Amino acid sequence: MGSFSRNLRNELKASRKIYFWDLGIRNFLIGNLAQVENRSDAGALWENFIIAERLKRNSYSDSIAQYWFWRTQQQKEIDYLEEVNGQLDAYEFKWNDKKANVRVPESFTKAYPEATFHVITPKSADEFLL
């Protein structure tokens, strides 16, 4: 997945993130087949899972959504951006509901005031995937 930039000076323009469609292959390659409750990478696993499922959903429904992640040189980041018909939606993915009280980076809201911001946890995943 490529990075989102509309030419602000501090946005990363040529960065990439790699996600796996099949998390079993991912887990095998990194040598960790433990249950998610016993993993130190549960957050990264959750992010990979939810993004892969959203991209599959968009593909199956013939969605015209464009998608990216967003990061600045100061390491401010948004996990997933999706744009449909000019509406930009920003998403953060949190495995732990206790960490779900996340605020959108101020530099993002200044640059893209029309964008919405959502935090997706296992409890709210259904609305994101259906």
C-alpha positions as CSV (number, residue, x, y, z in Angstrom):
1,M,0.0,0.0,0.0
2,G,1.4,3.4,-0.9
3,S,1.5,6.5,1.2
4,F,-0.9,9.4,0.8
5,S,0.4,12.8,0.0
6,R,-1.0,16.0,-1.5
7,N,2.4,17.6,-1.6
8,L,2.7,18.9,2.0
9,R,6.4,19.3,2.7
10,N,6.5,17.0,5.7
11,E,4.5,14.1,4.2
12,L,6.3,10.9,3.1
13,K,5.7,10.5,-0.6
14,A,7.4,7.3,-1.6
15,S,6.9,5.1,1.4
16,R,5.2,1.7,1.3
17,K,3.6,-0.8,3.7
18,I,3.2,-4.5,2.9
19,Y,0.2,-6.5,4.0
20,F,-0.5,-10.2,3.6
21,W,-3.8,-11.6,2.3
22,D,-3.1,-14.8,4.2
23,L,-2.0,-14.2,7.8
24,G,-1.0,-17.9,8.2
25,I,1.7,-17.3,5.7
26,R,2.8,-14.1,7.4
27,N,2.9,-15.9,10.8
28,F,4.9,-18.8,9.3
29,L,7.4,-16.5,7.7
30,I,8.1,-14.7,11.0
31,G,8.1,-18.0,12.9
32,N,5.3,-17.1,15.3
33,L,2.2,-19.4,15.3
34,A,1.1,-18.6,18.8
35,Q,-2.5,-17.6,19.7
36,V,-3.1,-13.8,19.3
37,E,-3.6,-13.4,23.1
38,N,0.0,-14.6,23.6
39,R,1.7,-12.4,21.0
40,S,3.7,-9.2,21.2
41,D,2.7,-8.3,17.7
42,A,-1.1,-8.5,18.2
43,G,-1.6,-4.8,17.1
44,A,0.3,-5.3,13.9
45,L,-1.5,-8.6,13.2
46,W,-4.9,-6.8,13.8
47,E,-3.9,-4.0,11.5
48,N,-2.9,-6.4,8.7
49,F,-6.1,-8.5,9.2
50,I,-8.5,-5.6,9.2
51,I,-6.9,-3.8,6.2
52,A,-6.8,-7.1,4.2
53,E,-10.4,-7.8,4.9
54,R,-11.5,-4.2,4.0
55,L,-9.6,-4.5,0.7
56,K,-11.2,-7.8,0.0
57,R,-14.7,-6.3,0.8
58,N,-14.0,-3.4,-1.5
59,S,-12.9,-5.7,-4.3
60,Y,-15.9,-8.0,-3.9
61,S,-18.3,-5.1,-4.0
62,D,-16.6,-3.4,-7.0
63,S,-15.9,-0.3,-4.8
64,I,-14.2,2.6,-6.5
65,A,-12.3,3.4,-3.2
66,Q,-8.7,4.5,-3.4
67,Y,-6.6,3.7,-0.3
68,W,-3.4,4.7,1.4
69,F,-1.7,5.1,4.7
70,W,-0.4,8.5,5.9
71,R,2.9,9.3,7.6
72,T,5.0,12.4,8.1
73,Q,8.7,12.9,8.6
74,Q,7.9,13.5,12.3
75,Q,6.5,9.9,12.5
76,K,2.9,11.0,12.8
77,E,0.8,8.3,11.2
78,I,-2.7,7.2,10.2
79,D,-3.1,3.5,9.5
80,Y,-5.6,3.7,6.6
81,L,-7.1,6.3,4.4
82,E,-9.9,5.7,2.0
83,E,-11.4,8.1,-0.5
84,V,-14.7,7.5,-2.3
85,N,-16.4,10.2,-4.4
86,G,-14.1,12.9,-3.0
87,Q,-14.8,12.0,0.7
88,L,-11.6,11.2,2.6
89,D,-12.0,8.9,5.6
90,A,-9.1,8.2,8.1
91,Y,-8.9,5.1,10.2
92,E,-6.8,3.9,13.1
93,F,-6.8,0.3,14.1
94,K,-6.4,-0.7,17.8
95,W,-6.4,-4.3,19.0
96,N,-6.8,-3.1,22.6
97,D,-10.0,-1.3,23.4
98,K,-8.3,0.5,26.3
99,K,-6.0,2.2,23.7
100,A,-8.8,3.2,21.5
101,N,-8.9,6.8,22.8
102,V,-6.7,8.0,19.9
103,R,-6.7,11.5,18.5
104,V,-6.1,12.4,14.9
105,P,-2.7,14.1,14.4
106,E,-3.1,17.9,14.3
107,S,-1.0,18.2,11.2
108,F,-3.5,15.9,9.4
109,T,-6.6,17.8,10.5
110,K,-5.0,21.1,9.4
111,A,-4.1,19.8,6.0
112,Y,-7.3,17.8,5.4
113,P,-10.1,19.4,7.5
114,E,-12.9,17.7,5.5
115,A,-11.7,14.2,6.4
116,T,-13.5,12.1,8.9
117,F,-11.6,10.1,11.6
118,H,-12.5,6.7,13.0
119,V,-10.9,4.2,15.5
120,I,-11.6,0.6,14.7
121,T,-11.3,-2.1,17.4
122,P,-12.5,-5.7,17.5
123,K,-15.8,-4.4,19.0
124,S,-16.4,-2.0,16.1
125,A,-15.0,-4.0,13.2
126,D,-18.3,-5.2,11.9
127,E,-19.4,-1.7,10.8
128,F,-16.1,-1.3,9.0
129,L,-16.2,-4.6,7.2
130,L,-19.9,-4.9,6.3
